[in-house]
Amino acid sequence: MDHLAEKQYYFVYTFLEYVTFTYLLFQNMNSRTVARVVAIISIPLLVFQILYLVYAQPKLLDSVPIGVYTLFMLGYIFYYFYRVLMSQVSVPLYKQYTFWIAIGILTYLSGTFFFYILINHMPKSQIRPYWFITYIFDIIKNLLFVVAVVIFTRSTQNGSNKPVTNHKTPFLDFN
């Protein structure tokens, strides 16, 4: 594979991974504001990736765009957990399939972050013995995604695709 085709492959792979993970994370949030903010944040990331594609010369991977998108995704995951934990939902968190997707993405990105950042600064002879670590985190992510799929299929079979919000908040003011 020539150098330009390899750079284009990295660009497409990194961007599709970002779009897929973002979609999986925010698909159940019924907030147009969140969707707009994520779209607006994604535009500079896309521009950065295009500039990196045109001007940078990565050795093995496009580690800088991977690092930047990982930081974006970690922020999205923390926001997701904030939204889920602040909502009053009658379904436990571990019974929501989006929880397992978020945990899978968090595990994968956190586990591979420093390896992907440093890969262009290491000799190839030092990379090969440690490359299997990325496979471990990829397998863990895939297993957590399987848990999410199982929970999703069970919830759709029961007819409860989305968690039920409890609107009756008890009045607990004892003054």
Secondary structure, DSSP 8 states (H G I E B T S, - for coil): --HHHHHHHHHHHHHHHHHHHHHHHHTT---HHHHHHHHHHHHHHHHHHHHHHHH---SSS-HHHHHHHHHHHHHHHHHHHHHHHHS-BSS-GGGSHHHHHHHHHHHHHHHHHHHHHHGGGS-HHHHGGGTHHHHHHHHHHHHHHHHHHHHHHHHHHTT--S--B----------
